[in-house]
Amino acid sequence: MEIEVDVIEFRVPTENNKTLFVWDILPEHSEAHIYESIWNIFSVFGALYLVKVCPNAALAEPGFYAMVKFYSAAQASKAQKATDKTCLFQRSPVKVRLSTKAKPAFGLSAKPLGHARCQELANHYLGFNGWSTQMLTMKDFSSCGTPGTGLDGLLMGGTAGHEERFLKYGCMVEVTFPQHGASCRGIGVTEEPLDGDERPEVVLLKRGKLQKWARDRAVVNAFERVVLVVLGNGKVAVECRSDPDEILPDDEAEGVIQVNDVP
């Protein structure tokens, strides 16, 4: 008996076999109602990345069509077979087809998911208690060309002359999957220039914002290394792709971040 296996990555799904188009949607409901109905129906088959509802072209019959993006090709296929030529939420059948959009000869690699999307996808497949994050280190790389011009100097009203001043932070986090005995690390860097007129309380607010962004980027970077292997019976295995040049032992984590200028 052949075992069905699907691979889920924490990247924006761009493949045709993960994208469905729903045609022949009647104009008897509002666009918002159609969106909610489409989401509720297709999310039963698996986690959704996107639902988009659009009116038909001006020369076509009045009505709508929808695009539905899954993270899983297997779940998209099941949804297509189960919903094609059914009425769904209206009085006449709709057509549901897998995308056949032509791809460019030199396709770009898929973008990583954002922080919130990573959390949603991990929660869907692993549950809220199936993973956790831990910040290993947060480093301050803010400008400090002369005494009193680093972060401490900024808060005390120091000046940097002609030195360019900025706040920059680097963070390393570890994402752990305790039930699978797996973990991986990620690094995130954020930077913001200063014009020299900021009050101390404004600098403090910017510091907190940049530290949060650095942590979120580090979590995203860690999830880029994660692959979920989903079996047909619903069981999920976690694999972490590691880079020996970036993932270091625990006792070397402190001070590991080296940051160059970020354009």
C-alpha contacts under 8 A as a table, 3 or more apart, distances in Angstrom:
res1	aa1	res2	aa2	distance
3	I	231	L	7.28
3	I	232	G	6.62
4	E	231	L	5.79
4	E	232	G	4.81
5	V	229	V	6.79
5	V	230	V	5.74
5	V	231	L	4.66
5	V	232	G	6.10
6	D	72	S	6.79
6	D	73	A	7.31
6	D	74	A	6.51
6	D	229	V	5.83
6	D	230	V	5.05
6	D	231	L	6.39
6	D	232	G	7.91
7	V	72	S	7.28
7	V	227	V	6.78
7	V	228	L	5.76
7	V	229	V	4.75
7	V	230	V	6.20
8	I	71	Y	6.47
8	I	72	S	6.29
8	I	227	V	5.86
8	I	228	L	4.96
8	I	229	V	6.39
8	I	230	V	7.42
9	E	71	Y	7.81
9	E	224	E	7.42
9	E	226	V	6.64
9	E	227	V	5.09
9	E	228	L	6.48
10	F	112	P	6.17
10	F	113	L	5.73
10	F	118	C	6.37
10	F	121	L	7.69
10	F	223	F	6.18
10	F	224	E	5.77
10	F	226	V	6.94
10	F	227	V	7.35
11	R	110	A	6.03
11	R	111	K	5.63
11	R	112	P	4.19
11	R	113	L	4.88
11	R	224	E	7.17
12	V	49	Y	7.66
12	V	71	Y	7.91
12	V	110	A	5.80
12	V	111	K	5.56
12	V	112	P	5.98
12	V	113	L	5.64
13	P	18	K	6.87
13	P	49	Y	7.49
13	P	69	K	7.10
13	P	70	F	7.10
13	P	71	Y	5.83
13	P	110	A	7.07
14	T	18	K	7.27
14	T	19	T	7.67
14	T	110	A	6.83
15	E	18	K	5.52
15	E	19	T	6.84
16	N	19	T	5.25
16	N	20	L	7.98
16	N	98	L	6.65
16	N	99	S	4.90
16	N	100	T	6.12
16	N	101	K	6.80
17	N	20	L	7.87
17	N	73	A	5.33
17	N	76	A	7.00
17	N	77	S	7.34
17	N	98	L	6.17
17	N	99	S	6.71
18	K	69	K	5.80
18	K	70	F	5.13
18	K	71	Y	6.44
18	K	72	S	6.07
18	K	73	A	4.60
18	K	74	A	7.97
18	K	76	A	5.46
18	K	77	S	7.75
18	K	98	L	7.54
18	K	99	S	7.94
19	T	67	M	7.03
19	T	68	V	5.72
19	T	69	K	4.53
19	T	70	F	6.32
19	T	76	A	6.92
19	T	98	L	5.88
19	T	99	S	5.51
20	L	67	M	5.73
20	L	68	V	5.05
20	L	69	K	6.39
20	L	76	A	7.04
20	L	80	Q	7.11
20	L	96	V	6.58
20	L	97	R	5.53
20	L	98	L	4.56
20	L	99	S	5.64
21	F	65	Y	7.16
21	F	66	A	5.68
21	F	67	M	4.66
21	F	68	V	6.37
21	F	95	K	7.95
21	F	96	V	5.63
21	F	97	R	5.35
21	F	98	L	6.33
21	F	99	S	6.47
22	V	25	I	7.42
22	V	65	Y	5.51
22	V	66	A	4.99
22	V	67	M	6.36
22	V	68	V	7.89
22	V	94	V	6.66
22	V	95	K	5.63
22	V	96	V	4.55
22	V	97	R	6.68
23	W	64	F	7.17
23	W	65	Y	4.85
23	W	66	A	6.85
23	W	94	V	5.74
23	W	95	K	5.00
23	W	96	V	6.40
24	D	63	G	6.98
24	D	64	F	6.79
24	D	65	Y	6.56
24	D	93	P	7.61
24	D	94	V	5.19
24	D	95	K	6.41
25	I	63	G	5.64
25	I	64	F	5.01
25	I	65	Y	5.87
25	I	90	Q	7.82
25	I	94	V	6.32
26	L	29	H	7.42
26	L	62	P	7.41
26	L	63	G	4.81
26	L	64	F	6.50
26	L	90	Q	7.34
27	P	30	S	7.33
27	P	62	P	6.39
27	P	63	G	4.39
27	P	64	F	6.65
29	H	33	H	6.18
29	H	34	I	6.47
30	S	33	H	5.18
30	S	34	I	6.30
31	E	34	I	5.11
31	E	35	Y	6.15
31	E	53	V	6.80
31	E	54	C	7.87
32	A	35	Y	5.10
32	A	36	E	6.27
33	H	36	E	5.24
33	H	37	S	6.11
34	I	37	S	5.08
34	I	38	I	6.00
34	I	53	V	7.38
35	Y	38	I	5.23
35	Y	39	W	6.13
35	Y	51	V	6.98
35	Y	52	K	7.08
35	Y	53	V	6.10
36	E	39	W	5.18
36	E	40	N	6.11
37	S	40	N	5.21
37	S	41	I	6.12
37	S	89	F	6.83
38	I	41	I	5.28
38	I	42	F	6.09
38	I	51	V	7.44
39	W	42	F	5.51
39	W	43	S	5.73
39	W	48	L	7.99
39	W	51	V	6.49
40	N	43	S	5.50
40	N	44	V	6.84
41	I	44	V	5.89
41	I	88	L	7.80
42	F	45	F	5.66
42	F	46	G	7.26
42	F	48	L	7.80
42	F	68	V	7.98
42	F	79	A	6.62
43	S	46	G	5.21
43	S	47	A	5.85
43	S	48	L	6.04
45	F	75	Q	5.83
45	F	76	A	7.56
45	F	78	K	7.25
45	F	79	A	6.01
46	G	70	F	7.14
46	G	71	Y	7.98
46	G	72	S	7.47
46	G	75	Q	5.90
46	G	76	A	7.92
47	A	70	F	6.23
47	A	71	Y	6.42
47	A	72	S	7.77
47	A	121	L	7.17
47	A	124	H	6.95
48	L	51	V	7.53
48	L	68	V	7.41
48	L	69	K	5.93
48	L	70	F	4.62
48	L	71	Y	6.31
49	Y	68	V	7.85
49	Y	69	K	5.43
49	Y	70	F	5.60
49	Y	71	Y	6.35
50	L	67	M	7.69
50	L	68	V	5.75
50	L	69	K	5.02
50	L	70	F	7.27
51	V	66	A	7.03
51	V	67	M	5.70
51	V	68	V	4.66
51	V	69	K	6.53
52	K	66	A	5.48
52	K	67	M	5.14
52	K	68	V	6.64
53	V	64	F	6.83
53	V	65	Y	5.94
53	V	66	A	4.35
53	V	67	M	6.55
54	C	64	F	5.59
54	C	65	Y	5.60
54	C	66	A	6.17
55	P	62	P	7.66
55	P	63	G	5.95
55	P	64	F	4.28
55	P	65	Y	6.38
56	N	60	A	6.14
56	N	61	E	7.05
56	N	62	P	6.31
56	N	63	G	5.64
56	N	64	F	5.04
56	N	65	Y	6.45
57	A	60	A	5.34
57	A	61	E	7.96
58	A	61	E	7.82
58	A	62	P	7.89
69	K	76	A	7.85
70	F	73	A	6.95
70	F	75	Q	7.21
70	F	76	A	5.93
72	S	75	Q	5.31
72	S	76	A	6.25
73	A	76	A	5.06
73	A	77	S	6.20
74	A	77	S	5.16
74	A	78	K	6.34
75	Q	78	K	5.09
75	Q	79	A	6.12
76	A	79	A	5.10
76	A	80	Q	6.17
76	A	98	L	8.00
77	S	80	Q	5.14
77	S	81	K	6.34
77	S	98	L	7.67
78	K	81	K	5.31
78	K	82	A	6.12
79	A	82	A	5.17
79	A	83	T	6.02
80	Q	83	T	5.49
80	Q	84	D	5.75
80	Q	96	V	5.76
80	Q	97	R	6.33
80	Q	98	L	7.08
81	K	84	D	5.76
83	T	86	T	5.51
83	T	88	L	7.21
83	T	96	V	6.64
84	D	93	P	7.86
84	D	94	V	6.45
84	D	95	K	5.21
84	D	96	V	4.64
84	D	97	R	7.37
85	K	93	P	4.97
85	K	94	V	5.26
85	K	95	K	5.42
85	K	96	V	7.22
86	T	92	S	7.60
86	T	93	P	4.58
86	T	94	V	5.91
86	T	95	K	7.78
87	C	90	Q	5.41
87	C	91	R	5.91
87	C	92	S	5.11
87	C	93	P	3.99
87	C	94	V	5.95
88	L	93	P	7.25
88	L	94	V	7.53
90	Q	93	P	7.49
103	K	107	G	6.86
104	P	107	G	5.39
112	P	220	V	7.26
112	P	224	E	6.39
113	L	117	R	5.80
113	L	118	C	5.94
113	L	220	V	7.04
114	G	117	R	5.29
114	G	118	C	6.19
114	G	220	V	6.52
115	H	118	C	5.23
115	H	119	Q	6.51
115	H	216	D	5.98
115	H	217	R	7.18
115	H	219	V	6.98
115	H	220	V	5.61
116	A	119	Q	5.20
116	A	120	E	6.30
117	R	120	E	5.01
117	R	121	L	6.12
118	C	121	L	5.30
118	C	122	A	6.10
118	C	220	V	6.95
118	C	223	F	7.03
119	Q	122	A	5.18
119	Q	123	N	6.02
120	E	123	N	5.19
120	E	124	H	6.13
121	L	124	H	5.08
121	L	125	Y	6.45
122	A	125	Y	5.52
122	A	126	L	5.55
122	A	127	G	6.92
122	A	128	F	7.88
122	A	131	W	7.53
123	N	126	L	5.28
123	N	127	G	4.33
123	N	128	F	5.10
123	N	130	G	7.50
124	H	127	G	5.88
125	Y	236	V	7.18
126	L	129	N	7.46
126	L	130	G	4.86
126	L	131	W	7.09
126	L	236	V	7.60
127	G	130	G	5.11
127	G	131	W	7.68
128	F	131	W	6.88
129	N	132	S	7.36
130	G	177	F	5.98
130	G	178	P	6.80
130	G	179	Q	6.64
131	W	175	V	7.00
131	W	176	T	5.55
131	W	177	F	4.54
131	W	178	P	6.62
132	S	175	V	5.72
132	S	176	T	5.35
132	S	177	F	6.76
133	T	173	V	6.75
133	T	174	E	5.64
133	T	175	V	4.47
133	T	176	T	6.24
133	T	219	V	7.62
134	Q	173	V	5.52
134	Q	174	E	5.27
134	Q	175	V	6.56
135	M	138	M	7.59
135	M	171	C	7.47
135	M	172	M	6.13
135	M	173	V	4.25
135	M	174	E	6.41
135	M	215	R	7.53
136	L	171	C	7.64
136	L	172	M	5.48
136	L	173	V	5.20
136	L	174	E	6.86
136	L	253	A	6.92
136	L	254	E	7.29
137	T	171	C	5.69
137	T	172	M	5.36
137	T	173	V	7.14
137	T	253	A	7.45
137	T	254	E	6.21
137	T	255	G	7.53
138	M	169	Y	6.95
138	M	170	G	5.78
138	M	171	C	4.41
138	M	172	M	6.61
138	M	211	Q	7.69
139	K	169	Y	5.58
139	K	170	G	5.09
139	K	171	C	6.24
139	K	255	G	7.70
139	K	257	I	7.54
140	D	167	L	7.90
140	D	168	K	6.20
140	D	169	Y	4.80
140	D	170	G	6.67
141	F	167	L	7.06
141	F	168	K	5.00
141	F	169	Y	5.55
141	F	170	G	7.29
141	F	259	V	7.71
142	S	150	G	6.17
142	S	151	L	6.41
142	S	165	R	7.61
142	S	166	F	5.72
142	S	167	L	4.33
142	S	168	K	4.69
142	S	169	Y	7.02
143	S	149	T	6.87
143	S	150	G	5.36
143	S	151	L	7.50
143	S	164	E	7.39
143	S	165	R	5.36
143	S	166	F	5.54
143	S	167	L	6.62
143	S	168	K	7.77
144	C	147	P	6.89
144	C	148	G	7.36
144	C	149	T	4.90
144	C	150	G	3.94
144	C	151	L	7.48
144	C	165	R	7.82
145	G	149	T	6.53
145	G	150	G	7.39
145	G	160	A	7.51
145	G	163	E	6.83
146	T	149	T	5.68
146	T	150	G	7.74
146	T	160	A	6.80
147	P	150	G	7.28
147	P	153	G	7.49
148	G	152	D	6.72
148	G	153	G	3.91
148	G	154	L	7.15
148	G	156	M	7.98
148	G	158	G	5.33
148	G	159	T	7.09
148	G	160	A	7.65
149	T	152	D	7.28
149	T	153	G	4.65
149	T	154	L	5.94
149	T	158	G	5.78
149	T	159	T	5.94
149	T	160	A	5.27
149	T	165	R	7.79
150	G	153	G	5.14
150	G	154	L	6.19
151	L	154	L	5.05
151	L	155	L	6.32
151	L	167	L	7.55
152	D	155	L	5.26
152	D	156	M	6.30
153	G	156	M	5.00
153	G	157	G	6.12
153	G	158	G	4.68
153	G	159	T	7.48
154	L	157	G	5.11
154	L	158	G	5.28
154	L	159	T	7.24
154	L	200	P	7.02
154	L	203	V	7.61
155	L	158	G	7.44
155	L	199	R	7.77
155	L	200	P	4.76
155	L	201	E	7.94
155	L	203	V	6.99
155	L	204	L	7.81
156	M	200	P	7.23
157	G	200	P	7.34
159	T	196	G	7.54
160	A	163	E	5.27
160	A	164	E	7.55
160	A	165	R	7.25
164	E	193	P	7.91
164	E	194	L	7.97
165	R	193	P	6.09
165	R	194	L	5.45
165	R	195	D	7.33
165	R	196	G	7.44
166	F	191	E	6.97
166	F	192	E	5.61
166	F	193	P	4.01
166	F	194	L	4.99
167	L	191	E	5.56
167	L	192	E	5.36
167	L	193	P	6.24
167	L	194	L	7.21
167	L	207	R	7.12
167	L	210	L	7.95
168	K	189	V	7.21
168	K	190	T	5.60
168	K	191	E	4.18
168	K	192	E	6.54
168	K	210	L	7.43
169	Y	189	V	5.66
169	Y	190	T	5.53
169	Y	191	E	6.58
169	Y	210	L	6.78
169	Y	211	Q	6.21
169	Y	214	A	6.46
170	G	187	I	7.10
170	G	188	G	5.70
170	G	189	V	4.40
170	G	190	T	6.72
170	G	211	Q	7.86
170	G	214	A	6.04
170	G	257	I	6.75
170	G	259	V	7.27
171	C	187	I	5.63
171	C	188	G	5.32
171	C	189	V	6.47
171	C	211	Q	7.75
171	C	214	A	5.66
171	C	215	R	5.63
171	C	218	A	6.29
171	C	257	I	7.55
172	M	185	R	6.94
172	M	186	G	5.70
172	M	187	I	4.58
172	M	188	G	6.65
172	M	215	R	7.24
172	M	218	A	5.96
172	M	257	I	7.50
173	V	185	R	5.60
173	V	186	G	5.56
173	V	187	I	6.66
173	V	215	R	7.13
173	V	218	A	5.97
173	V	219	V	6.35
173	V	222	A	7.54
174	E	183	S	6.76
174	E	184	C	5.61
174	E	185	R	4.30
174	E	186	G	6.50
174	E	219	V	7.59
174	E	222	A	7.08
175	V	183	S	5.51
175	V	184	C	5.48
175	V	185	R	6.19
175	V	219	V	7.20
175	V	222	A	6.62
175	V	223	F	7.62
176	T	181	G	7.91
176	T	182	A	6.10
176	T	183	S	4.24
176	T	184	C	6.70
177	F	180	H	5.56
177	F	181	G	6.12
177	F	182	A	5.27
177	F	183	S	5.90
177	F	238	V	7.71
178	P	181	G	5.18
178	P	182	A	6.65
180	H	237	A	7.00
180	H	238	V	6.36
182	A	238	V	7.04
182	A	239	E	7.07
182	A	240	C	6.78
183	S	240	C	6.72
184	C	222	A	5.93
184	C	223	F	7.86
184	C	225	R	7.16
184	C	226	V	7.70
184	C	240	C	6.20
184	C	241	R	7.88
184	C	242	S	7.09
184	C	247	I	7.75
185	R	218	A	7.89
185	R	219	V	7.94
185	R	221	N	7.74
185	R	222	A	4.97
185	R	247	I	6.53
186	G	218	A	4.72
186	G	219	V	6.01
186	G	220	V	7.33
186	G	221	N	4.75
186	G	222	A	3.93
186	G	223	F	7.69
187	I	214	A	7.99
187	I	215	R	7.97
187	I	217	R	7.02
187	I	218	A	4.19
187	I	219	V	7.50
187	I	221	N	6.14
187	I	222	A	7.27
187	I	257	I	7.78
188	G	213	W	7.97
188	G	214	A	4.81
188	G	215	R	6.22
188	G	216	D	7.29
188	G	217	R	4.56
188	G	218	A	3.93
188	G	219	V	7.66
188	G	221	N	6.96
189	V	213	W	7.96
189	V	214	A	5.00
189	V	217	R	7.06
189	V	218	A	7.61
189	V	259	V	7.71
190	T	210	L	5.92
190	T	211	Q	7.59
190	T	213	W	6.57
190	T	214	A	5.31
191	E	210	L	6.98
191	E	262	V	7.72
192	E	210	L	7.82
194	L	197	D	7.79
194	L	198	E	7.33
195	D	198	E	7.04
198	E	202	V	5.89
198	E	203	V	6.30
199	R	202	V	5.25
199	R	203	V	6.46
200	P	203	V	5.13
200	P	204	L	6.29
201	E	204	L	5.02
201	E	205	L	6.32
202	V	205	L	5.12
202	V	206	K	6.24
203	V	206	K	5.06
203	V	207	R	6.06
204	L	207	R	5.01
204	L	208	G	6.34
205	L	208	G	5.24
205	L	209	K	6.25
206	K	209	K	5.03
206	K	210	L	6.07
207	R	210	L	5.28
207	R	211	Q	6.13
208	G	211	Q	5.21
208	G	212	K	6.29
209	K	212	K	5.25
209	K	213	W	6.27
210	L	213	W	4.99
210	L	214	A	6.01
211	Q	214	A	5.07
211	Q	215	R	6.24
212	K	215	R	5.14
212	K	216	D	6.17
213	W	216	D	5.02
213	W	217	R	6.07
214	A	217	R	5.16
214	A	218	A	6.17
215	R	218	A	5.04
215	R	219	V	6.33
216	D	219	V	5.14
216	D	220	V	6.33
217	R	220	V	5.02
217	R	221	N	6.08
218	A	221	N	4.96
218	A	222	A	6.20
219	V	222	A	5.08
219	V	223	F	6.27
220	V	223	F	5.14
220	V	224	E	6.31
221	N	224	E	5.20
221	N	225	R	7.26
222	A	225	R	5.66
222	A	226	V	7.20
223	F	226	V	5.04
225	R	240	C	5.52
225	R	241	R	4.98
225	R	242	S	6.85
226	V	238	V	7.04
226	V	239	E	5.89
226	V	240	C	4.66
226	V	241	R	6.35
227	V	238	V	5.98
227	V	239	E	5.14
227	V	240	C	6.26
227	V	241	R	7.66
228	L	236	V	6.52
228	L	237	A	5.80
228	L	238	V	4.87
228	L	239	E	6.37
229	V	236	V	5.59
229	V	237	A	5.00
229	V	238	V	6.30
229	V	239	E	7.58
230	V	234	G	6.40
230	V	235	K	5.96
230	V	236	V	4.59
230	V	237	A	6.52
231	L	234	G	5.45
231	L	235	K	5.38
231	L	236	V	6.31
232	G	235	K	7.38
242	S	246	E	7.97
242	S	247	I	6.68
243	D	246	E	5.48
243	D	247	I	5.93
244	P	247	I	5.38
244	P	248	L	7.08
245	D	248	L	7.60
248	L	252	E	6.10
248	L	253	A	6.39
249	P	252	E	5.47
249	P	253	A	6.64
250	D	253	A	5.35
251	D	254	E	7.15
252	E	255	G	7.45
252	E	256	V	6.65
253	A	256	V	5.36
